[in-house]
């Protein structure tokens, strides 16, 4: 799993958020013309919009924003006058520069608190992105057209083979099932039939895939064509064994009294502001930052661990409910049941 993490440089400061503008603000005027489009990695396109904030709020990267031909954006659910969306209104996700796994520790902003005023923001309209949603199939705040619930066109996680048309948002799967041959005592999976859809660090479950303790996990440490190397040896031999690779589960080390989780094998599906769960992690603990590179990352939490242990399994839960999506110039279509 991956998301877009940078914009190619244009003239100007290229800050994730500019403003507030005006005599009482930090910027006299926008550095870019509203509607300016720039490219990024992983298929990304970003558009520069004005944002008129009447009542202050905090926005997380991945929140859905909408805009029309005036190039003035609004967070979904906050259109001031009628509370209804027009057909054709464009939709995207706010980009604050946040990224994970940067060994320099410069992971960007994952949230921004807006006070009343006029701002300039970058919104992602295409490419691999985070999307803050409340389920696997709907945006966090659906709009209405003429009083009827509506939503942007999208393809759900379970949709297979359908073309991703312009004006759509496709949810990337959080797991992938494949078959492979296992050999007891060996950490190598042979004849893996779906190697291009799995990534290093993803947790594995299935017959013969070990868990050395109740909370430990086995994960992918290398992929070489149809051969996959696991972090632990298989406990049984089999041909064509069904195995599931998960993107929102990883393993690492806890230290009692410390907010840092170390020896993290993978960060697929892990993002700041999410709630993280696992043995020795207090309830409602969130992720503050993720740093590192390769297959050695560390996560800094909002609370200290209550126990010390190695190879503990961690998962992410609760809001922000981030799903990785592929944006294709999404826009609001005719009213449909949300």
C-alpha positions as a printed Julia matrix, in Angstrom:
338×3 Matrix{Float64}:
   0.0     0.0     0.0
   1.18    3.5    -0.7
  -0.12    7.04   -0.93
   1.04   10.15   -2.75
   3.47   12.04   -0.59
   4.84   15.02   -2.53
   4.11   17.61   -5.19
   6.53   18.57   -7.92
   7.76   22.08   -7.25
   6.28   25.12   -8.97
   7.24   28.74   -8.36
   6.25   29.9    -4.89
   6.57   28.55   -1.36
   4.3    25.56   -1.99
   3.18   25.34    1.61
   0.37   22.87    2.39
  -1.71   25.75    3.82
  -1.37   29.48    3.17
  -3.1    32.1     5.21
  -5.08   33.56    6.57
  -4.8    36.24    3.91
  -5.28   39.96    4.44
  -3.92   42.62    6.74
  -4.57   40.55    9.86
  -3.08   37.37    8.42
   0.26   35.88    7.51
  -0.01   36.29    3.73
  -1.1    39.41    1.8
  -2.43   37.35   -1.13
  -2.27   33.81   -2.58
   1.07   32.63   -3.97
  -0.76   30.68   -6.69
  -3.74   31.46   -8.87
  -6.73   29.47   -7.57
  -7.22   26.52   -9.89
  -3.49   25.95  -10.44
  -2.78   22.23  -10.92
   0.48   20.49  -10.12
   1.59   16.86  -10.32
   3.0    14.5    -7.72
   4.05   10.92   -7.2
   1.87    7.8    -7.42
  -0.38    9.32  -10.09
  -1.26   12.39   -8.03
  -2.71   15.68   -9.23
  -3.18   18.56   -6.8
  -5.26   21.69   -7.28
  -4.82   24.98   -5.41
  -8.09   26.3    -3.92
  -9.24   29.15   -1.76
 -10.9    28.11    1.5
 -13.23   30.56    3.25
 -13.46   29.43    6.89
 -16.41   30.96    8.78
 -16.23   28.8    11.9
 -12.88   27.32   12.89
 -12.2    23.6    12.83
  -9.36   21.08   12.69
  -8.97   19.09    9.49
  -7.03   15.86    9.05
  -5.2    14.92    5.88
  -7.61   12.79    3.85
 -10.75   14.76    4.78
 -13.05   15.25    1.8
 -13.38   18.76    0.34
 -15.56   20.01   -2.52
 -15.3    22.93   -4.95
 -16.94   24.36   -8.04
 -15.81   26.55  -10.95
 -15.1    29.48   -8.6
 -12.17   27.45   -7.17
 -13.34   28.09   -3.62
 -13.33   24.92   -1.55
 -15.37   23.76    1.41
 -15.12   20.77    3.7
 -17.92   18.31    2.93
 -20.98   18.92    5.06
 -20.2    22.61    5.6
 -21.67   24.34    2.54
 -23.19   27.37    4.21
 -26.46   28.3     2.49
 -28.67   25.4     1.45
 -26.68   22.47    2.78
 -27.07   20.83   -0.61
 -24.51   19.91   -3.23
 -24.81   20.66   -6.92
 -24.44   17.88   -9.46
 -20.94   18.09  -10.91
 -19.37   19.57   -7.79
 -15.77   18.33   -7.67
 -14.46   16.38   -4.69
 -10.99   15.56   -3.42
  -8.91   15.05   -0.29
  -6.99   17.8     1.48
  -3.21   17.33    1.29
  -1.21   18.68    4.23
   2.15   17.16    3.3
   1.85   14.21    5.65
   3.84   11.07    4.94
   5.16    8.12    6.9
   8.46    6.3     7.02
  10.76    9.27    6.48
  14.1     8.52    8.14
  14.79   12.23    8.62
  11.82   12.5    10.95
  10.24   15.18    8.74
   6.85   13.54    8.33
   4.9    16.69    7.46
   1.55   17.81    8.81
  -1.33   15.39    9.34
  -3.77   17.91   10.77
  -4.29   21.67   10.64
  -6.44   23.92   12.79
  -8.19   26.63   10.77
  -9.34   29.81   12.45
 -11.85   32.09   10.66
 -10.37   33.65    7.55
  -9.47   33.07    3.91
  -6.84   30.43    3.17
  -5.15   28.7     0.26
  -5.04   24.89    0.34
  -3.93   22.02   -1.88
  -6.53   19.32   -2.56
  -5.7    16.04   -4.26
  -8.02   15.15   -7.13
  -6.23   12.16   -8.68
  -3.85    9.37   -7.73
  -3.27    7.23   -4.64
  -4.58    9.06   -1.58
  -5.9     8.68    1.92
  -9.63    9.17    2.41
 -11.23    9.68    5.81
 -14.45    7.68    5.75
 -16.84    6.11    8.25
 -17.23    2.78    6.46
 -15.75    0.91    3.52
 -18.31    2.29    1.1
 -19.31    5.86    2.01
 -17.7     9.22    2.56
 -17.69   10.47    6.12
 -20.41   13.08    5.39
 -22.61   12.34    2.35
 -24.16   15.34    0.67
 -27.67   15.87   -0.67
 -29.03   17.0    -4.01
 -32.54   18.39   -3.82
 -32.91   16.88   -0.36
 -32.05   13.37   -1.59
 -28.92   11.66   -0.25
 -26.09   11.58   -2.78
 -22.48   10.62   -2.99
 -19.56   10.69   -5.36
 -19.34    7.79   -7.76
 -17.0     5.09   -6.45
 -16.11    1.44   -6.74
 -16.33   -0.53   -3.5
 -13.6    -2.78   -2.14
 -15.36   -5.93   -3.34
 -15.73   -4.7    -6.91
 -13.59   -6.7    -9.32
 -12.63   -6.11  -12.96
 -14.87   -3.06  -13.48
 -13.18   -0.16  -15.19
 -12.37    2.82  -12.98
 -14.11    5.63  -14.81
 -13.47    9.39  -14.47
 -15.42   10.76  -11.56
 -14.79    7.72   -9.4
 -13.07    6.79   -6.19
 -11.86    3.2    -5.83
 -11.15    1.79   -2.38
  -7.97   -0.25   -2.21
  -8.39   -3.63   -0.49
  -7.0    -3.94    3.04
  -6.22   -7.63    2.53
  -5.36   -9.99   -0.29
  -5.87  -13.75   -0.43
  -3.46  -15.89   -2.44
  -2.27  -19.5    -2.61
   1.22  -20.87   -2.04
   3.07  -24.04   -1.14
   4.34  -24.35    2.43
   7.04  -26.62    3.87
   7.2   -27.34    7.59
  10.34  -25.82    9.1
  10.89  -23.45    6.16
  10.17  -19.71    6.07
   9.84  -19.78    2.29
   6.51  -19.83    0.45
   6.78  -21.28   -3.05
   4.59  -20.89   -6.13
   2.93  -17.75   -4.81
   0.28  -16.84   -7.38
  -0.26  -13.15   -6.63
   3.13  -11.64   -5.84
   2.5    -8.29   -7.52
  -0.42   -7.54   -5.17
   1.42   -8.1    -1.9
   4.14   -6.05   -0.23
   6.92   -6.5     2.26
   5.78   -6.18    5.86
   2.21   -7.35    5.35
   1.02   -9.72    8.08
   0.17  -13.27    6.98
  -2.48  -15.65    8.29
  -3.46  -19.12    7.17
  -2.95  -22.83    7.76
   0.65  -23.5     8.78
   1.45  -19.79    9.29
   2.74  -19.58   12.9
   1.91  -17.29   15.78
   4.54  -17.97   18.44
   2.42  -16.33   21.13
  -1.2   -15.26   21.33
  -0.3   -11.79   20.06
   2.66  -12.36   17.75
   2.42  -12.23   13.96
   4.19  -13.57   10.89
   4.9   -11.08    8.13
   6.53  -10.87    4.71
  10.22   -9.93    4.78
  11.07  -10.49    1.09
   9.37  -11.1    -2.25
  11.26  -12.57   -5.2
   8.94  -13.4    -8.07
   6.76  -16.34   -7.03
   8.78  -16.9    -3.84
   7.99  -15.16   -0.55
  10.14  -15.24    2.58
   8.33  -15.0     5.91
   9.56  -13.86    9.32
   8.91  -17.33   10.76
   9.02  -20.89    9.5
   5.82  -22.67    8.5
   4.49  -25.25   10.96
   2.93  -27.51    8.31
   3.47  -28.54    4.72
   0.84  -28.03    2.08
   0.22  -27.4    -1.6
  -1.96  -24.53   -2.77
  -2.57  -23.32    0.79
  -4.85  -20.28    1.05
  -3.04  -17.41    2.78
  -4.26  -13.89    3.59
  -1.99  -10.84    3.6
  -3.23   -7.94    5.79
  -2.22   -4.29    5.42
  -3.42   -2.88    8.74
  -1.55   -5.17   11.08
   2.14   -5.29   12.0
   4.43   -6.33   14.84
   7.1    -4.74   16.99
   8.47   -4.12   20.47
   6.89   -2.34   23.44
   8.78   -0.84   26.38
   6.89   -0.22   29.59
   6.71    3.49   30.39
   7.71    4.54   26.86
   5.45    5.9    24.09
   7.75    4.49   21.38
   7.06    1.22   19.59
  10.27   -0.04   17.98
  11.32   -2.75   15.51
   8.16   -2.16   13.49
   8.32   -4.4    10.43
   5.85   -2.53    8.2
   3.65    0.55    8.23
   1.13   -0.39    5.56
  -2.23    0.98    6.73
  -0.76    2.91    9.68
  -1.1     6.71    9.81
  -0.87    9.51   12.41
  -4.11   10.36   14.26
  -5.36    6.78   14.06
  -6.11    4.77   17.19
  -3.65    1.92   17.69
  -4.4    -1.27   19.63
  -2.3    -4.13   20.96
  -1.07   -5.83   24.12
   0.4    -3.25   26.5
  -1.17   -0.28   24.71
  -3.75    1.71   26.74
  -7.24    2.15   25.3
  -7.82    5.17   23.03
  -4.09    5.6    22.33
  -3.39    7.33   19.03
  -0.39    7.48   16.69
   1.54   10.76   16.86
   4.24   10.03   14.29
   5.9     7.27   12.27
   9.58    7.42   11.29
  12.21    5.07    9.92
  13.03    3.32    6.66
  13.41   -0.11    5.14
  11.78   -2.65    7.46
  12.71   -0.89   10.7
  10.26    1.8    11.72
   9.2     3.28   15.01
   5.82    4.62   16.07
   5.43    7.32   18.7
   2.13    7.07   20.57
   0.05    9.48   22.62
   0.46    7.3    25.75
   3.12    5.11   27.32
   3.05    1.35   26.95
   2.14   -0.56   30.1
   4.26   -3.66   29.36
   7.52   -4.66   27.71
   7.46   -7.39   25.07
   8.85   -8.37   21.67
   6.95   -9.36   18.54
   3.67   -7.84   19.71
   0.93   -7.51   17.1
  -0.51   -4.03   16.53
  -3.6    -2.98   14.6
  -5.21    0.37   13.78
  -8.83    1.1    14.56
 -11.4     3.88   14.95
 -11.52    7.35   13.42
  -9.95    8.82   11.5
 -10.97    5.72    9.55
  -8.37    5.97    6.82
  -8.77    3.95    3.68
  -6.33    4.13    0.82
  -8.12    5.09   -2.36
  -7.38    5.84   -5.98
  -8.94    9.14   -7.02
  -9.95    9.71  -10.6
 -11.22   13.3   -10.71
 -14.19   12.47   -8.44
 -17.31   14.62   -8.56
 -20.86   14.49   -7.25
 -23.23   12.69   -9.58
 -27.04   12.54   -9.71
 -28.75   11.8    -6.4
 -28.61    8.17   -5.32
 -29.18    6.25   -2.15
 -26.11    6.68    0.05
